[in-house]
Each structure stands twice: as C-alpha cells, then as structure tokens.
Amino acid sequence: MRCYKVDYKIIGHDIQIVEIALDPDEAVNAEAGTMTYLEQDICFETKFGDG
C-alpha cells in the first residue's frame, strides 16, 4: 500500500471543519455523523459496519 500526501485545510476557529482535496479515484473514510457538506459534482458511497 502506498501512502500519498493528503491535501487538506482546517477552516474555522470555534467550530472547525477539515476540507480535503481529492484527486480523481481517491477516497476518504470518515466517522459517522461528521459530514457537514459536499460539493455538487462529488458522489459518495456509504457502508455500514467495518466497511
């Protein structure tokens, strides 16, 4: 498994979010309930359990 540099930016002061820039065919795993928004052109798939 290769490790790539993750392009991210922390936004906000009191309540922070992490903005992650993904290249084509890249993916990110997140904890349940942590997604606040996504852009219109991004599709996502959800999996329950240990994925």
C-alpha positions, 0 to 999 in steps of 0.5 A, a space after each residue: 500500500 502506498 501512502 500519498 500526501 493528503 491535501 487538506 485545510 482546517 477552516 474555522 476557529 470555534 467550530 472547525 471543519 477539515 476540507 480535503 482535496 481529492 484527486 480523481 479515484 481517491 477516497 476518504 473514510 470518515 466517522 459517522 455523523 461528521 459530514 457537514 457538506 459536499 460539493 455538487 459534482 462529488 458522489 459518495 458511497 456509504 457502508 455500514 459496519 467495518 466497511 
